[in-house]
Amino acid sequence: MRLEVLCFAGTYALALASDLARFVVRGGSRWYATLGLTALGWVVQTIYLGDLAWRGHKPPITTVFESLLTVAWVLAAIDLYLIVHAPRTTAVGLFVMPVVVGIVVVAGLWAPRDDWSGWGGDWVRFWGMFHGVLLLAGAVSTCVAFAAGLMYLAQARRLKHKRAPRFGLALPSLEQSERLNRGAIMLAFPLLTFGLLIGVALILTQPGRLRWTDPKVLSAGAMWLVFAALLHARFRPAMRGRRVVALTVVAFAFMVFTWIGVDLLGLPTAHGGRPLP
């Protein structure tokens, strides 16, 4: 299974390398190679996730491993859309595909594969699944906001130093990047909020299984506070620009720690890692 994951991770990495080749390759063949490799990796990953869902008779989001792969799958689909619809000289994929490759590699090598879908009765499983879907959608939106923030910083640095765009490395304008960042944040916050509220309800109804002191619960609460501050900053003119992007990076870091950092540190958690004592 790990080899299969690294297979489409490698295909995505080749797509990224093809995109990076824009600095030396000027023909249209590079664009078609990037598109083809990205599409191939996405199709292979789709088949892999479909097989997981078929064999498990449930959506592939009931483990940290599956959830991370699903997040990467959605981001790869967004990257495909941008490759097709954005001007060929626009380097949006250079900011999205590294996130995809990183998520897939982390999922394949380190993510826990313990299934939590067997908790309680049918209603607990249903709301637990809904909880996972909302957090997953919030994670995708956060990754998009993060990529848009990086594009904003790159373009701002270029304009500050009055550097002309290099061949094949056009970037969206500051306004476009900020608009994408703002839209992704405004979508991520309610998704994460409702997802965490469902998680709170599950804790109240499953006191023996879930605890307030669970490291993932605590880190998720801290993540929500950062997102609340980020959303507040979005509506303050004095906080726009680089400060909002910096908060976006912090929010992304908290999300990464919540999803996988707790497990990498070996902290006891009921959310797919080492069980609570």
Salt bridges, closest charged atoms under 4 A:
ASP19 OD1 - ARG22 NH2 2.52
ASP19 OD1 - ARG30 NH1 3.35
ASP51 OD2 - ARG55 NE 2.78
ASP115 OD2 - LYS58 NZ 3.22
ASP122 OD1 - ARG125 NH2 2.09
GLU178 OE2 - ARG234 NH2 3.12
ASP214 OD2 - HIS271 ND1 3.41
ASP263 OD2 - LYS216 NZ 2.84
